[in-house]
Amino acid sequence: MEYTFRKATSADLPQIWAILQKAIQRRKEDGSEQWQDGYPNPAVIEKDITCDAGFVITDGNTIAGYLAIMINDEPAYETIEGKWLTTGDYVVFHRVAVSEDYLGKGLSGKMLKHIEEFARENQVQSIKADTNFDNAAMLNILKKAGYTYCGEVFFRDSARMAFEKSLR
């Protein structure tokens, strides 16, 4: 299959939200606390799109996955219980979700490759991410992609595992 990676548009919001709703349900069924508190929601996705941070991976006209990518835009990363691999500019990604119709097809790996391309295009040599301790799927994806566990960061009074990949 030929996938396309592009910025999300407001017209994509209904498809993106449908994918995220199913992903939120999958997290719940997996016993994860992640995304069980009303976040993310359509307003968060709309903000991603408005700020040019929302991206989709498509199969033809079908949105197969969504994520947000930003540069130096995660205040929670300023304080870490642990140590980042690098200092300076970094790309951060959030809200990774794959459509149920595309699970098991390696889309998460393809999305991470696009994040690396985005970082290189913007002359950024570090990618940082975080996830819940109980999000086994994302923990596995990060490990397979070569991310290093760096410690804990805190969001909304909750500890999250922090990871970094240096592109140097």
C-alpha positions, 0 to 999 in steps of 0.5 A: 500500500502507498501511504501519504503523510500530510498536515491535517485539515479541519475537514479531516476532523470527523475522521480523526475524532472517530479514530481517536474515539476507538483508540480511547476505547481500546486503551480502556479495554487494555486496562490503561488509564491513558485517555480516560479523562476526557483528553484528547477531545475534538477541541484539542484536535482542532487546536492541533490543526489550527496550529499546524501540528496535526498530521494524518497518514492516509491510504488514498482518501481514507485517514489511517492514522493521526498524530500531533507533532511540535517543536519545543512545545511541551512545558512538562518536559522542562522538569524530568525525574531523570535525565534527557539524552540531549539538551536544546531543540526537540520534536515532540509528538502526541496523540498517536492513533491508528484506525482499527482497519489498519492495526497490525500493518506497521503504521505506527512505525511508518508514522515514527519514520515521518516524525524523524523526517520532520525533525531532520527537515527542521534541523532538529536532532532530538525527538521526545515522547511520553506515555503511560506506564500501562500503555503496552502498545506504545511502550513496545513501539517506542522500544522497537523504534530505538527510543531510550527511557529517560525518566518521568515527566508529569501531566495533570498530576500524573507520572508518565514515562519519558523517552528520547531518540537522538538523531545525531 
